[in-house]
């Protein structure tokens, strides 16, 4: 009976299975982190372009510079939505959010803020 408890046959198989599971979990985690980082960069790009478009309209004294920001954000084709667009003096502040699917963690939003205006 004691010899059966000291038998270590199959240990390498169990250890290898745990190692493979750990590697797979790490890979999946890195994919989700990568997706979040890419969504954040997309949100920043959309916010920058939207703020530039709105600032150009604001300097040209157009009545609704945020309409240009919404148009440019939608044209990015990344699901970007304008959360906030407001003028502050000669500058325009734009906040954009982009949805990012994180598997079992659900769908979240990556957001970014941009400011644009004439150089004084």
C-alpha positions in Angstrom: 0.0 0.0 0.0 2.8 2.5 0.9 4.5 1.7 -2.5 1.4 2.8 -4.3 1.4 6.2 -2.6 5.0 6.8 -3.5 4.4 6.1 -7.2 5.1 9.2 -9.2 4.1 8.0 -12.7 1.9 10.5 -14.5 3.3 13.5 -12.6 4.9 14.9 -15.8 1.6 14.8 -17.5 -0.2 16.7 -14.8 2.6 19.3 -14.6 2.5 19.7 -18.3 -1.2 20.2 -18.3 -0.9 22.9 -15.6 1.9 24.6 -17.6 -0.2 24.6 -20.8 -3.2 26.0 -18.9 -1.0 28.8 -17.5 0.4 29.7 -20.9 -3.1 29.7 -22.4 -4.4 31.9 -19.6 -1.5 34.3 -20.1 -2.1 34.5 -23.8 -5.8 35.2 -23.4 -5.1 37.9 -20.9 -2.5 39.5 -23.2 -5.1 39.5 -26.0 -7.7 41.3 -23.9 -5.1 43.8 -22.7 -4.0 44.4 -26.3 -7.6 44.9 -27.4 -8.1 47.5 -24.7 -4.9 49.3 -25.7 -5.9 49.3 -29.4 -9.3 50.7 -28.5 -7.7 53.4 -26.4 -5.5 54.4 -29.3 -8.5 54.5 -31.6 -10.4 56.6 -29.2 -7.5 59.1 -29.0 -7.1 59.2 -32.7 -10.9 59.9 -33.2 -10.9 62.5 -30.4 -7.9 64.3 -32.0 -9.4 64.4 -35.4 -12.8 65.4 -34.1 -11.3 68.2 -32.0 -9.4 69.5 -35.0 -12.5 69.5 -37.2 -14.6 71.2 -34.5 -11.9 73.8 -33.9 -11.7 74.7 -37.6 -15.5 75.2 -37.6 -15.3 77.2 -34.4 -12.6 79.5 -35.7 -14.7 80.0 -38.9 -17.6 81.1 -36.7 -19.9 78.2 -37.7 -22.9 77.9 -35.4 -22.4 74.2 -34.4 -18.7 73.2 -34.4 -19.6 70.0 -32.6 -21.6 68.7 -35.6 -18.3 68.5 -37.5 -16.8 66.6 -34.5 -19.6 64.1 -34.6 -19.3 63.7 -38.4 -15.5 63.0 -38.2 -15.8 60.7 -35.2 -18.4 58.6 -37.0 -16.4 58.5 -40.2 -13.5 56.8 -38.3 -15.5 53.6 -38.5 -14.4 52.3 -35.1 -17.7 52.9 -33.3 -16.6 56.2 -31.8 -19.2 58.3 -30.1 -18.8 61.8 -28.9 -19.4 61.9 -25.1 -18.7 65.6 -24.7 -18.0 68.5 -27.0 -17.8 72.0 -25.8 -16.1 75.3 -26.6 -13.9 76.9 -24.1 -12.8 80.3 -25.4 -11.2 79.7 -28.8 -10.6 76.1 -28.0 -12.8 73.0 -28.4 -12.8 70.1 -26.0 -13.9 66.7 -27.3 -14.3 63.5 -25.4 -14.7 60.3 -27.5 -15.5 56.8 -26.4 -14.9 53.6 -28.4 -16.5 50.3 -27.4 -14.1 47.4 -26.7 -15.2 43.8 -26.2 -13.3 42.0 -23.4 -14.8 38.5 -23.6 -16.0 37.4 -20.2 -15.5 40.9 -18.8 -18.2 42.3 -21.1 -18.1 45.3 -23.4 -16.4 48.4 -22.0 -15.6 51.8 -23.4 -12.2 53.3 -24.0 -12.3 57.0 -23.8 -10.0 59.9 -24.8 -10.0 63.7 -24.5 -8.6 66.1 -27.0 -8.3 69.9 -27.1 -7.8 71.9 -30.3 -7.8 75.6 -31.1 -5.7 78.3 -32.6 -2.2 79.0 -31.4 -2.1 82.3 -29.5 
